[in-house]
Amino acid sequence: MGRFVDRTGQKHWRVTFLAKTEKRANGGTVVWALRCDCGTEFEGRSDMIVSGHTKSCGCLSTENKSQTCISRNTTHNLTRKSKIYGVWCGMRRRCTDPNSKSYRDYGGRGISFCDEWLDYQTFHDWAVTNGYGPGLEIDRINNDGNYHPDNCRFVTKAENCKNKRSKYTRHI
């Protein structure tokens, strides 16, 4: 067993060490009372915090998942299996997730979406009042513009295919 290091008051990642508890983990490791930046208090081992294995109470993982639409637990009182939810997730993924196949053609070239559409409910309401229906896709009117209410519409797949930039740009 290693030497005890008093970490009271120290902050690592999103976690602040509050106090050593009387509890011990496997191998006798000290268990700490901790506070996350989000305000949640929890217990954990200092080695997991200091190494970066644990960076928060779990809120960071939840935030990261919701930003790429991987989390399917939040339904916003609407069905997470709806087509329009898939449209919203796809738009966000293309613009923000470097691991997305389409990122290079969207976020990688500076295409983003407006802040108000960070909230699914806001996007959903806009889509429903602006012509979204079964079989339609979101289309950016100006292919070099962002996803924004003034630059988006819903069209058929055939119409959407007409509004694509050339894969090959001429260099003169």
Secondary structure, 3 states (H helix, E strand, C coil): CCCCCCCCCCEECCEEEEEEEEEECHHHCEEEEEEECCCCEEEEEHHHHHCCCCCCCCHHHHHHHHHCCCCCCCCCCCCCCCHHHHHHHHHHHHHHCCCCCCHHHCHHHCCCECHHHHCHHHHHHHHHHCCCCCCCEEEECCCCCCECHHHEEEECHHHHHHCCCCCCCCCC
